[in-house]
Amino acid sequence: MLNNVGATDRLIRVLFGSVLLYLGLGLYGGSTLGIVLTVMAIIALLSGLFGSCILYSLLGINTSKTS
């Protein structure tokens, strides 16, 4: 798997994903908005944890110092 997400970008994704997960499961749980926020949170958390982003690959973006 290609690592194309840098350390700062990964940290931002994990923090953003955590906030979205809180909103999706906590505040808007059981609603359509809650489901959408939870799915977005899972995508952000996984890309932050694994250091790979499919959209970055398609656009040719690499924020990682090691390629």
N, C-alpha and C positions, 0 to 999 in steps of 0.2 A: 504494500500500500504506500502510495506516495505521500510523504510528509510535506505539505505545502502551507501549513499554518504556523506562524511564529509564536513565540512564548507570550508576548503581550496580547496578541490576537486570541490565543487560546484562553488566557485568563479572562478577557472580556466576554468571550463566548460562554464560558462556564458561569460567570456571574450573571450575565443576561439570561441564560437558560434557567438558572435557579430562580430568578425573579419571575420569569414566565411560568415556571412550574408552580410556584406559589400562587400566582394569580389564577392559573388554569385549574388547579385542584382545590385551592382554598376559597378564593373569593367568588369565582364563577363556576364552581364545580357543578356538574350536571346540566350545564347549558351548552348550546352550540359554540358559543364564544369560549367557554372553558375547554372544550375538546380541541378547538383550533389552537388555543394558547398552549395546551399540553403537548400537542404534536410539534409545534414550533420549538418548545422547550427541549423536547427529546432530540430533535435535529441539532439544535445549538449545543446541547451538552455532549452529544456523541462526537460532533466535529471538534469540539474543544478538547475532549478527553483523548481522542485518537489522533488529533493533529492533521486531519485530512478533510478537505472540503471539495465536494464534487463540483460546485459552481466555480470555485477557484480554478479547478482543473480545466473546465470548459473554457474559461476566459483567459487562461494562461497566467494567472496571478500566483505569486509565490511570496509569502511574507516570512518564510522560514529562512534562517541564515544558512542552514545546511540543505543542499538540494539533493 
